């Protein structure tokens, strides 16, 4: 048909374009020859990282072994902590350096660092990929070094390192090597130590917990570019710092495990730990329903000294502090003393957590006492404490008068918050419903008779609790009266 380009015409145009491309540029200039990379990548890479070239039927890889270091870890005490591996299984620390930040099929792990314990010695080895076509050889060596009954120890390995390696094994038409478990230290750091760190990066953990300061270290975003430049024929020298960076990452995993075991593994040694660390460990124990251990951590945190206050700003401090540096202060908790970023440890939150655990284990009297102490102290948790006191007095102590007094104290605190611009409308409605229900209970004939008998016998009952409803301090720092002293008789009016 006219105006329609047939398939033969399209093929003819395509062949003509191919012949023009093969003949060179249309302007007659010759294309410069592309530089060919050196033939043996493995030899250059091995010379740079002081390793050895290993040639197998599946391909070639470079193996570099570091000197062993003494790093004892009490596996029995470590296993007693929540989420830690059993004491009789081998541990393998693992960290990768990749060509990108994704876990898709196009990302390679060109360096895999491994570390394990041989008695009290910690040994390390690195497996490096000279060319991407040699990946099956590196994966086979990695699979042979992962024990079937062992645990992997990584930092964000559950979200990045191991999923990436699983993808690479699948691309090579092999299954990922089996292992007994995986200990990712990133959730542990966030739960236990995050309160005194600006972020949860491994380098921040080294500086805040392990007192390790890297000098001349390569940033993570530079690592893929350095390896890709090497594959294009560049020098292997820049990969020396990458190898050193990975070596320290793997060693830091082992040192972090040793730090956790030393500071928190011994119940007697926990007394000198940071109160915020103990509060985080109590949360970890609570997730495994080990409430006795959680209570022990919370009580140890409350027995320690209160957190240090922020350093007072002076002109000399302002002029000598960089704008992007967080404020730092010297903290001293037992034998722990180090310059750390100022992170507020909420002591009242620890008291509230302890009160909830006491109620959960059946120590209701101790829980009520803890809630009452928290309520009398005022502060941001006073409203929650008064509500918990009201619940305990109404449902367990069968004291509706005391429950009503505690409810009205909570209402006064909520009203105070509304006056300061922080309304709690839903909580106000719930407290109003509770107060009306308690008033109806108190108007029953049987309840009135029991209250009159209690008053004539001189029993304290709810009156002893009401006598402690006193002044509270608002968040803005004022000490104005927020809760008025009331007697049980006036509370019924």
C-alpha positions in Angstrom: 0.0 0.0 0.0 1.1 3.6 -0.6 2.5 5.4 2.4 3.2 2.2 4.3 6.8 1.2 5.0 7.0 -2.6 4.6 9.1 -4.9 6.7 11.6 -5.4 3.9 12.2 -1.6 3.8 12.8 -1.5 7.5 15.3 -4.3 7.4 17.1 -2.6 4.5 17.4 0.6 6.5 18.7 -1.3 9.5 21.4 -3.1 7.5 22.5 0.2 6.0 22.8 1.8 9.4 25.0 -1.1 10.6 27.3 -0.8 7.6 27.7 2.9 8.3 28.5 2.3 11.9 31.1 -0.3 11.1 32.8 2.0 8.6 33.6 4.6 11.3 32.5 8.2 11.9 30.8 10.0 9.0 33.2 12.9 9.1 36.1 10.7 8.3 37.9 11.0 11.7 39.3 7.8 13.3 38.0 6.8 16.7 40.7 6.7 19.4 41.5 3.2 20.5 40.0 2.3 23.9 42.6 1.5 26.6 42.6 -2.2 27.4 42.8 -3.0 31.1 45.6 -5.1 32.4 45.0 -8.8 31.8 45.4 -10.1 35.4 43.2 -8.2 37.9 43.8 -10.7 40.6 47.6 -10.2 40.8 47.3 -6.4 41.1 44.5 -6.7 43.7 46.5 -9.3 45.7 49.6 -7.1 45.7 47.6 -4.1 46.9 45.9 -5.8 49.9 48.8 -8.1 50.7 46.8 -11.2 49.9 47.1 -14.3 47.8 45.5 -15.4 44.5 43.4 -18.5 44.7 42.5 -20.2 41.3 39.8 -22.7 41.2 37.8 -24.4 38.4 35.0 -22.0 39.1 37.2 -18.9 38.8 39.7 -16.8 40.7 39.5 -14.8 43.9 41.9 -13.1 46.3 42.2 -14.1 50.0 43.7 -11.8 52.5 44.2 -12.9 56.1 44.8 -10.5 59.1 46.7 -11.1 62.2 44.7 -12.7 65.1 43.8 -10.5 68.1 43.0 -11.5 71.6 39.4 -10.8 72.3 37.9 -13.1 75.0 34.1 -13.3 75.3 32.2 -15.2 78.0 29.7 -17.1 75.9 27.7 -18.3 78.9 27.1 -14.7 80.1 26.4 -13.6 76.6 23.8 -16.3 76.0 22.0 -15.2 79.2 21.1 -11.9 77.5 17.9 -11.6 75.3 18.3 -12.4 71.7 21.8 -13.8 71.9 23.0 -17.1 70.4 23.5 -20.2 72.5 26.9 -20.7 74.1 27.9 -23.8 72.2 27.4 -22.6 68.6 30.1 -21.0 66.4 29.8 -17.3 65.6 30.9 -15.8 62.2 31.1 -12.1 61.9 30.3 -10.9 58.4 30.4 -7.6 56.6 30.4 -6.8 52.8 31.5 -4.1 50.5 29.3 -3.7 47.4 29.0 -1.9 44.1 25.8 -0.2 45.2 23.3 0.4 48.0 20.6 -1.9 46.7 20.0 -5.6 46.9 18.8 -6.1 43.3 20.5 -8.3 40.7 22.9 -5.6 39.5 24.7 -5.1 42.8 27.8 -7.2 43.5 29.5 -8.0 46.8 33.2 -7.6 45.7 34.6 -7.9 49.3 33.4 -10.1 52.0 35.0 -9.8 55.4 34.7 -12.7 57.9 35.8 -13.1 61.5 35.5 -15.9 64.0 36.7 -17.0 67.4 39.5 -19.6 67.9 39.4 -19.9 71.7 40.2 -16.4 72.9 41.7 -15.3 69.6 39.7 -13.5 67.0 40.7 -14.4 63.4 39.8 -12.5 60.3 39.9 -13.1 56.6 38.8 -11.2 53.5 37.6 -12.6 50.2 37.9 -10.2 47.2 36.5 -10.4 43.7 39.0 -9.5 41.0 36.5 -9.6 38.2 32.7 -10.0 38.1 33.0 -13.2 36.1 34.9 -14.8 39.0 31.9 -14.4 41.4 31.1 -18.2 41.5 34.5 -18.9 43.0 34.1 -16.3 45.7 30.6 -17.5 46.5 31.8 -21.2 46.7 34.5 -20.2 49.2 32.1 -18.1 51.3 29.6 -21.0 51.4 32.3 -23.4 52.7 33.2 -21.0 55.5 29.6 -20.6 56.9 29.0 -23.4 59.4 25.7 -25.1 59.2 25.2 -25.0 63.0 26.7 -21.5 63.4 25.2 -18.0 63.8 26.0 -15.0 61.6 26.9 -11.7 63.4 26.3 -8.6 61.3 25.4 -4.9 61.6 22.2 -4.3 59.5 22.9 -7.6 57.9 19.3 -8.8 58.0 18.3 -5.8 55.9 21.3 -5.5 53.5 24.3 -7.8 53.6 22.6 -11.2 53.8 19.7 -10.4 51.4 22.3 -9.2 48.9 24.3 -12.4 49.3 21.2 -14.5 48.9 20.5 -12.7 45.6 24.0 -13.4 44.4 23.7 -17.1 45.2 20.5 -17.3 43.4 21.9 -15.5 40.3 24.7 -18.1 40.4 22.0 -20.8 40.5 22.9 -22.0 44.0 21.0 -21.9 47.2 22.2 -19.7 50.1 24.3 -21.6 52.6 22.2 -22.7 55.6 23.0 -21.6 59.1 21.4 -21.9 62.5 20.7 -18.2 63.3 21.5 -14.6 62.5 22.4 -12.0 65.2 21.9 -8.4 63.8 23.5 -6.0 66.3 21.7 -2.9 64.8 18.4 -3.5 66.6 20.2 -4.2 69.9 22.1 -0.9 69.6 18.9 1.0 68.8 17.1 -0.5 71.7 19.8 -0.3 74.4 22.4 2.4 73.4 20.6 4.7 71.1 19.6 7.2 73.9 23.2 8.5 74.1 24.2 8.5 70.5 23.4 11.0 67.7 22.7 8.1 65.3 23.1 4.4 65.0 25.9 4.1 62.5 28.7 1.7 63.2 31.2 4.5 63.3 29.2 6.3 66.0 28.9 3.1 68.0 32.7 2.8 67.9 33.2 6.3 69.2 30.5 6.2 71.8 30.8 2.7 73.2 34.2 1.2 72.2 36.3 4.4 72.3 37.6 3.7 68.7 38.3 6.7 66.5 39.2 6.0 62.9 41.7 8.2 61.1 41.9 8.5 57.3 39.0 6.1 56.9 37.1 6.0 53.6 33.5 7.0 53.5 31.0 4.4 52.5 29.7 6.3 49.4 33.2 6.3 47.9 33.7 2.5 48.0 31.7 1.5 44.9 33.4 4.1 42.8 36.8 3.0 43.8 36.1 -0.6 42.8 34.5 0.3 39.5 37.5 2.5 38.7 39.7 -0.5 39.3 37.6 -2.7 36.9 38.1 0.0 34.3 41.8 -0.4 34.5 42.6 2.0 37.3 45.1 1.5 40.1 44.3 -1.0 42.9 45.9 1.4 45.5 42.6 3.1 46.5 41.2 -0.3 47.4 43.7 -0.6 50.3 41.7 1.8 52.4 38.5 -0.1 51.4 40.1 -3.3 52.7 41.2 -1.6 55.9 37.7 -0.1 56.4 36.1 -3.6 56.1 38.7 -5.1 58.4 37.8 -2.6 61.1 34.1 -3.2 60.6 34.4 -6.9 61.2 36.6 -6.4 64.3 34.1 -3.8 65.6 31.3 -6.4 65.5 33.4 -8.7 67.8 34.3 -5.8 70.1 30.7 -4.7 70.4 29.7 -8.3 71.4 32.4 -8.3 74.0 31.2 -4.9 75.3 27.7 -6.1 75.7 28.8 -9.2 77.5 31.1 -7.3 79.8 28.7 -4.5 80.7 25.4 -6.2 80.7 26.0 -10.0 80.9 26.9 -10.1 84.6 23.9 -9.3 86.8 26.3 -7.9 89.5 28.2 -5.8 86.9 25.0 -4.1 85.7 25.0 -1.9 88.7 27.7 0.2 87.1 26.1 0.4 83.7 24.4 3.5 82.3 20.8 3.8 83.5 19.6 4.3 80.0 21.4 1.1 78.9 19.7 -0.8 81.7 16.3 0.6 80.7 16.8 -0.5 77.1 17.9 -4.0 78.3 14.8 -4.2 80.4 12.7 -3.7 77.3 14.6 -6.5 75.6 14.0 -8.8 78.5 10.4 -7.9 78.5 10.0 -8.9 74.9 11.0 -12.4 75.9 8.7 -12.3 78.9 11.7 -12.5 81.3 10.1 -10.1 83.7 12.3 -10.9 86.7 15.4 -9.9 84.7 13.7 -6.8 83.4 12.8 -5.7 87.0 16.4 -6.3 88.0 17.6 -4.0 85.3 15.1 -1.3 86.1 15.9 -1.4 89.8 19.6 -1.2 89.1 19.0 1.8 86.8 17.0 3.6 89.6 19.7 2.8 92.2 22.4 4.5 90.1 23.1 8.2 90.1 20.8 10.5 88.3 21.8 11.5 84.7 24.1 14.4 84.4 22.6 17.8 83.5 23.5 19.5 80.2 26.6 21.6 80.4 26.0 25.3 80.9 26.6 27.3 77.8 29.3 29.9 78.0 30.9 32.2 75.4 34.1 30.1 75.4 32.1 26.9 74.8 30.0 28.5 72.0 33.1 29.9 70.2 35.0 26.6 70.4 32.2 24.3 69.4 31.4 23.6 65.7 27.8 24.2 64.7 27.3 20.6 63.4 28.7 19.0 66.6 26.2 17.9 69.2 26.6 19.2 72.7 28.7 16.9 74.8 29.2 16.4 78.6 31.1 14.2 80.9 28.9 11.5 82.3 29.9 9.3 85.2 27.9 6.2 86.1 30.0 3.8 88.3 33.1 3.0 86.4 31.6 4.4 83.2 33.0 7.8 82.4 33.2 9.1 78.9 32.4 12.2 76.8 29.1 11.4 75.2 26.4 13.4 73.4 23.8 14.7 75.9 20.7 12.5 75.6 18.0 12.9 78.3 17.4 9.7 80.2 13.8 10.0 81.5 14.0 8.6 85.1 10.2 8.9 85.4 9.7 6.7 82.4 11.9 4.1 84.1 9.7 4.3 87.2 6.6 3.9 85.1 8.0 0.9 83.3 8.9 -0.7 86.6 5.4 -0.1 88.0 3.9 -1.9 84.9 6.2 -4.8 85.3 5.3 -5.1 89.0 1.7 -5.3 88.2 2.4 -7.9 85.5 4.2 -10.2 87.8 1.4 -10.0 90.4 3.1 -7.6 92.9 0.1 -5.3 93.0 0.8 -3.6 96.3 4.3 -2.6 95.1 2.9 -1.5 91.8 0.4 0.8 93.5 3.1 2.3 95.7 5.3 2.9 92.7 2.4 4.7 90.8 1.6 6.8 93.9 5.2 7.9 94.3 5.3 8.8 90.6 2.0 10.7 90.8 3.0 12.7 93.9 6.2 13.8 92.1 4.3 15.5 89.3 5.9 15.9 86.0 4.7 14.7 82.5 3.9 11.2 83.8 1.7 12.3 86.7 -1.5 12.0 84.7 -0.8 8.4 83.7 0.2 7.6 87.3 -3.0 9.1 88.8 -5.1 7.0 86.3 -3.2 3.8 87.3 -3.7 4.6 91.0 -7.4 5.1 90.3 -7.6 1.7 88.5 -5.8 -0.1 91.3 -7.9 1.4 94.1 -11.2 0.8 92.3 -10.7 -2.7 91.0 -8.2 -4.3 93.5 -8.4 -2.3 96.7 -12.2 -1.9 96.4 -11.8 1.8 97.5 -14.0 3.9 95.2 -13.5 7.0 97.3 -9.7 6.8 96.9 -10.2 6.0 93.2 -12.4 9.1 92.8 -9.8 11.3 94.5 -7.1 10.0 92.2 -9.4 10.6 89.2 -10.0 14.2 90.2 -6.3 14.7 90.7 -5.8 13.4 87.1 -8.6 15.8 86.0 -6.8 18.7 87.7 -3.5 17.8 85.9 -5.3 17.6 82.5 -7.0 20.9 83.1 -3.6 22.4 83.9 -2.2 21.0 80.6 -5.2 22.5 78.7 -4.5 25.9 80.4 -0.9 25.7 79.2 -2.0 25.1 75.6 -1.8 21.2 75.5 -5.5 20.1 75.5 -6.2 16.4 75.9 -9.9 16.2 74.9 -10.2 12.5 74.7 -8.6 12.0 78.0 -10.8 14.6 79.6 -13.9 12.7 78.4 -12.6 9.4 79.7 -11.8 10.9 83.1 -15.3 12.5 83.3 -16.9 9.1 82.6 -14.8 7.4 85.2 -15.6 10.1 87.8 -19.4 9.8 87.1 -19.2 6.0 87.5 -17.3 6.3 90.8 -19.8 8.9 92.1 -22.7 6.5 91.3 -20.9 3.7 93.2 -20.4 5.9 96.2 -24.1 6.8 96.3 -25.1 3.2 96.8 -26.4 2.4 100.4 -23.9 -0.4 101.0 -21.0 1.7 100.0 -22.1 4.6 102.3 -22.5 2.3 105.3 -19.0 0.8 104.8 -17.5 4.3 104.5 -19.2 5.4 107.7 -17.9 2.3 109.5 -14.4 3.0 108.2 -14.6 6.6 109.3 -15.7 5.7 112.9 -13.1 3.0 113.2 -10.3 5.5 112.4 -9.1 3.5 109.4 -7.0 5.6 107.0 -8.2 4.0 103.8 -8.3 6.5 101.0 -7.6 9.5 103.3 -3.9 8.5 103.6 -3.6 8.6 99.9 -5.4 11.9 99.5 -3.1 13.6 102.0 -0.2 13.3 99.6 -2.0 14.9 96.6 0.1 18.1 96.5 1.9 20.5 94.3 3.2 19.5 90.9 5.7 21.1 88.7 4.8 22.0 85.1 7.0 21.4 82.1 7.7 25.1 81.8 9.4 25.0 85.2 6.8 26.9 87.3 5.7 25.6 90.7 2.2 26.9 90.7 -0.5 24.9 92.5 -2.0 22.4 90.1 -3.8 20.0 92.5 -5.6 21.1 95.6 -5.6 19.1 98.8 -8.9 17.6 99.4 -10.3 15.4 102.1 -12.6 12.4 101.3 -15.6 14.2 102.5 -15.0 17.3 100.3 -14.2 15.1 97.4 -17.8 13.8 97.4 -19.4 17.2 97.1 
